[in-house]
Amino acid sequence: MTEQLDPEHLDFQSMCRTFTDKQVRPLVAEAEAEGFPALELWREMGAAGLLGLMTPEEHGGSGQDPLAVAIVAAELSRAAGGMAIGPMVSAYMAGTHIVEYGTAQQRQRWSAPLAAGEAIASIAVTEPGAGSDVAGITTKAVATDEGYRISGQKMYITNAGYADVIIVGAKTEPDLGHRGITTFLVEAGSEGLSVGAPLSKMGWHSSDTREVVLEDVLVPHSAVLGDLNRGFYQIMTAFQLERIVLAAMGVGHAAEALALATRYVCDRMAFGAPLIEKQVVRHKLATMEIELDTARLITFLAASQLSAGHPDAARTVAKAKYHAAVAAARVVDDAVQLHGGSGYVEESDIARHHRDVRILRIGGGTDEVQLDILAKAFVSG
Ligand SMILES: Cc1cc2nc3c(=O)[nH]c(=O)nc-3n(C[C@H](O)[C@H](O)[C@H](O)COP(=O)(O)OP(=O)(O)OC[C@H]3O[C@@H](n4cnc5c(N)ncnc54)[C@H](O)[C@@H]3O)c2cc1C
């Protein structure tokens, strides 16, 4: 069901699908074992234009729109969530901060290499004591004559072990709560910057997630990204595209799960006939398709509204993030059920999708955070 895409986006979807089939799928098993996709694949993604969709042409991108980003996130996730998330974080969760808020010099330094897949970025907001509550972060950046001295601890940071640059959220005015946060560009190799060992996760095995520690890291004044004390608002704005990426990843998992389950029940014989001949099995596939289509529709709608600056965009993004993550989890779980015991074997494709899909209800704002955004409209008075 792709009718809502115009011809340009349909062509782009077809290109992303071919890229995923030919260049990503063959590398999944190795990347899942290694904990990271080969750096060569990052460069191939860059060369195919998959990492510079939101980057202006003068900085090496193609200046497209959030719908194109949703398409690439969905298509890559059909191979594996872990293969998609690292590049999506670098390009569309961290890199977009530089595109949106960077100075000419910062864009010059980072945007083209990130779009080309020759550099990798992380975004470090979450801390051991503050995730959903972004305003509760305690990492501090103290102004000095030479620059800012940043100290604190960040948790669950994607790409941290491979990042050339980390965008760090820190309090520049600790007493001002969310009005006292600034974002900084912290380069790999900075004195006092260290990362922990890769975290062993339930899923996303082909992505890198680590703790990041900043011990009195000195960055120049020119490392401030965007406006002083406006970091919270910048992060909240960037969350819109981040949530579209995560919703779209749910769409990719659900689409792949439905395809895998359909193939399986056509081939699997039970009680003298293929499983597909049982009406209850076909009903299950039908409900999975409804969940997939509604998730895709609202995700593409959210992306289109974001691109058009529609007044409902933030609410639609919250609905898409919530619904696509929840629907995808149900579809993938139903697909495991249809696979029977073979779906529980760890190296099966459907088991990997089951492991990978769960995080979508947590990362980038949990289900509850999305419902809270929507619930505000119902407060009386
Ligand atoms: C694999 C992985 C990769 C990640 N990558 C990154 C990254 O690259 N950069 C980064 O900065 N972060 C990253 N994160 C962090 C992620 O964004 C957070 O885990 C997420 O925002 C939730 O925060 P938390 O874990 O602190 O949970 P908490 O905020 O402690 O929430 C725990 C539970 O309480 C609920 N809850 C919290 N507040 C409320 C409330 N007001 N009302 C009702 N319920 C509430 C939540 O919904 C949740 O169910 C990553 C996490 C994982 C697991």
The ligand as an SDF file (V2000), in Angstrom:
LIG
                    3D

 53 58  0  0  0  0  0  0  0  0999 V2000
   19.2930    1.0940   22.7980 C   0  0  0  0  0  0  0  0  0  0  0  0
   19.0970    2.4990   23.2430 C   0  0  0  0  0  0  0  0  0  0  0  0
   19.6500    3.5440   22.5100 C   0  0  0  0  0  0  0  0  0  0  0  0
   19.5130    4.8620   22.9570 C   0  0  0  0  0  0  0  0  0  0  0  0
   20.1490    5.8690   22.2730 N   0  0  0  0  0  0  0  0  0  0  0  0
   20.1890    7.1080   22.8240 C   0  0  0  0  0  0  0  0  0  0  0  0
   21.0000    8.1380   22.2500 C   0  0  0  0  0  0  0  0  0  0  0  0
   21.6660    7.9340   21.2120 O   0  0  0  0  0  0  0  0  0  0  0  0
   21.0460    9.3550   22.8530 N   0  0  0  0  0  0  0  0  0  0  0  0
   20.3380    9.6260   23.9840 C   0  0  0  0  0  0  0  0  0  0  0  0
   20.4180   10.7360   24.4880 O   0  0  0  0  0  0  0  0  0  0  0  0
   19.5320    8.6730   24.5470 N   0  0  0  0  0  0  0  0  0  0  0  0
   19.4710    7.4340   24.0040 C   0  0  0  0  0  0  0  0  0  0  0  0
   18.6880    6.4450   24.5750 N   0  0  0  0  0  0  0  0  0  0  0  0
   17.9080    6.7710   25.7670 C   0  0  0  0  0  0  0  0  0  0  0  0
   16.4050    6.7600   25.5500 C   0  0  0  0  0  0  0  0  0  0  0  0
   16.0060    7.8760   24.7940 O   0  0  0  0  0  0  0  0  0  0  0  0
   15.7760    6.7180   26.9440 C   0  0  0  0  0  0  0  0  0  0  0  0
   16.0110    5.4060   27.4590 O   0  0  0  0  0  0  0  0  0  0  0  0
   14.2950    7.0100   26.9250 C   0  0  0  0  0  0  0  0  0  0  0  0
   14.0640    8.3610   26.5970 O   0  0  0  0  0  0  0  0  0  0  0  0
   13.6350    6.7300   28.2940 C   0  0  0  0  0  0  0  0  0  0  0  0
   14.3630    7.2970   29.3310 O   0  0  0  0  0  0  0  0  0  0  0  0
   14.7900    6.4090   30.6060 P   0  0  0  0  0  0  0  0  0  0  0  0
   15.4310    5.1800   30.1040 O   0  0  0  0  0  0  0  0  0  0  0  0
   15.5590    7.2580   31.5310 O   0  0  0  0  0  0  0  0  0  0  0  0
   13.4200    5.9870   31.2760 O   0  0  0  0  0  0  0  0  0  0  0  0
   12.6090    6.8480   32.3680 P   0  0  0  0  0  0  0  0  0  0  0  0
   12.4570    8.2550   31.9020 O   0  0  0  0  0  0  0  0  0  0  0  0
   13.2010    6.6290   33.6970 O   0  0  0  0  0  0  0  0  0  0  0  0
   11.1980    6.1360   32.3000 O   0  0  0  0  0  0  0  0  0  0  0  0
   10.9400    4.8630   32.9270 C   0  0  0  0  0  0  0  0  0  0  0  0
    9.4430    4.5840   32.7450 C   0  0  0  0  0  0  0  0  0  0  0  0
    8.6930    5.6010   33.4350 O   0  0  0  0  0  0  0  0  0  0  0  0
    7.7830    6.2040   32.5310 C   0  0  0  0  0  0  0  0  0  0  0  0
    7.6390    7.6290   32.8450 N   0  0  0  0  0  0  0  0  0  0  0  0
    8.6140    8.5580   32.9430 C   0  0  0  0  0  0  0  0  0  0  0  0
    8.0940    9.7750   33.1970 N   0  0  0  0  0  0  0  0  0  0  0  0
    6.7480    9.5910   33.2390 C   0  0  0  0  0  0  0  0  0  0  0  0
    5.6340   10.4690   33.4560 C   0  0  0  0  0  0  0  0  0  0  0  0
    5.8010   11.7750   33.6540 N   0  0  0  0  0  0  0  0  0  0  0  0
    4.3790    9.9440   33.4540 N   0  0  0  0  0  0  0  0  0  0  0  0
    4.2020    8.6110   33.2420 C   0  0  0  0  0  0  0  0  0  0  0  0
    5.2080    7.7290   33.0120 N   0  0  0  0  0  0  0  0  0  0  0  0
    6.4530    8.2230   33.0230 C   0  0  0  0  0  0  0  0  0  0  0  0
    8.4030    6.0180   31.1550 C   0  0  0  0  0  0  0  0  0  0  0  0
    7.4270    6.1550   30.1420 O   0  0  0  0  0  0  0  0  0  0  0  0
    8.9600    4.6230   31.2900 C   0  0  0  0  0  0  0  0  0  0  0  0
    7.9550    3.6940   31.0790 O   0  0  0  0  0  0  0  0  0  0  0  0
   18.7780    5.1350   24.1320 C   0  0  0  0  0  0  0  0  0  0  0  0
   18.2040    4.0830   24.8560 C   0  0  0  0  0  0  0  0  0  0  0  0
   18.3800    2.7780   24.4430 C   0  0  0  0  0  0  0  0  0  0  0  0
   17.8100    1.6840   25.2840 C   0  0  0  0  0  0  0  0  0  0  0  0
  1  2  1  0
  2  3  1  0
  2 52  2  0
  3  4  2  0
  4  5  1  0
  4 50  1  0
  5  6  2  0
  6  7  1  0
  6 13  1  0
  7  8  2  0
  7  9  1  0
  9 10  1  0
 10 11  2  0
 10 12  1  0
 12 13  2  0
 13 14  1  0
 14 15  1  0
 14 50  1  0
 15 16  1  0
 16 17  1  0
 16 18  1  0
 18 19  1  0
 18 20  1  0
 20 21  1  0
 20 22  1  0
 22 23  1  0
 23 24  1  0
 24 25  2  0
 24 26  1  0
 24 27  1  0
 27 28  1  0
 28 29  2  0
 28 30  1  0
 28 31  1  0
 31 32  1  0
 32 33  1  0
 33 34  1  0
 33 48  1  0
 34 35  1  0
 35 36  1  0
 35 46  1  0
 36 37  1  0
 36 45  1  0
 37 38  2  0
 38 39  1  0
 39 40  1  0
 39 45  2  0
 40 41  1  0
 40 42  2  0
 42 43  1  0
 43 44  2  0
 44 45  1  0
 46 47  1  0
 46 48  1  0
 48 49  1  0
 50 51  2  0
 51 52  1  0
 52 53  1  0
M  END
$$$$
